[in-house]
Every structure is written in C-alpha cells, then in structure tokens.
Amino acid sequence: MSLLKSLAHLNPWIYLFAAGLFEMGFTTFMKLSDGFRNSAYDLAFVLCALSSFGLLNLSTRDLSLGTAYAVWTGLGAFGTAAIGILVFEDPTTFWRVAFLTTLIGSIIGLKLVS
C-alpha cells in the first residue's frame, strides 16, 4: 500500500510522460490488431488506452488541461510516427523529420513555461 501512496504523489510530468508512452503503445497495438481481428493485440490496445487516459487524468491534477493534452498528444504523435518509420517502414522524408523535430521542440517549450 505504501508503494501505491508514493506513486500517487509523483511529479505530474512523470504521469504525463508515461501517458504518452502508453499512447504510443495503444496506437501500435491498434495497427497490429489488423482492424481489431487479433484478440491478443486488441487486449493490449485496451490496456494501453486505459493506462494512457488514466495517467493523463492524474497529470491534470497539477498541470493545466491545455498543457497536459498538448504534451500528451505531441508525445503520442511523435512516438507513433517514429514507430511507424522504424517498425512499419513508413516513409522517412526530410519534411516529415523536420516537423516531428519541431513537435518535440514545442513539447519542450511547454514544459519550460509550465
């Protein structure tokens, strides 16, 4: 029980970062589920989605909703695009990488001003 209590008081940015990782997980498992035709990946999708939304919710206890949502979607979008490039052979173009880099810069900026 003390572990759960200590986890309940983590820095909201840790919750938000973890929520972003789980968002990358649920989008990846959604792709792997092949239109929700593979029950193992379907279950992984549901677990990651619930974890992601739950951690996002915890982060909004101390962070503004707008900042938390922007960072969550930004991390998820960047990570999902990176997974697409590295795992699913999505195209890698100069502009795609440039805009993904800009996205990370924006997330860092939000952290610095929040």
C-alpha positions, -999 to +999 in steps of 0.1 A: +000+000+000+029+024+007+041+019-029+007+030-042+007+060-019+041+071-030+031+066-067+001+088-061+023+118-054+047+116-083+056+146-104+027+152-128+053+153-157+062+117-149+025+108-152+023+127-185+054+111-200+041+076-190+007+085-205+025+094-238+043+061-238+011+042-233-004+063-261+023+051-284+015+016-272-022+018-279-017+032-314+009+005-322-013-023-309-042-009-328-022-012-360-010-047-351-046-058-343-053-057-380-087-040-377-094-055-343-091-090-356-064-102-333-076-106-297-042-105-281-034-072-297-070-060-290-064-066-253-030-049-253-047-019-271-074-017-244-049-019-215-026+007-230-055+030-238-069+028-203-035+033-188-028+063-210-061+081-203-058+073-166-023+087-164-033+118-184-061+123-159-036+121-130-013+146-146-042+172-149-044+173-111-014+197-111-009+207-148-033+228-168-056+208-191-043+225-222-007+219-215-013+183-204-033+175-235-009+192-259+021+174-245+002+140-244-009+142-280+025+156-290+044+127-274+020+102-288+021+117-323+059+118-323+064+084-308+038+068-331+054+084-362+088+071-350+074+036-345+058+038-380+092+047-395+112+022-375+088-008-374+063-004-401+086+011-428+066+044-431+083+068-454+111+090-440+113+123-457+132+155-448+100+174-441+085+147-420+115+145-398+118+183-397+082+187-385+085+159-360+116+177-346+096+209-344+069+190-324+094+179-298+107+214-296+072+226-289+067+200-261+100+210-245+088+247-247+056+238-230+075+221-202+098+251-198+069+276-195+046+255-173 
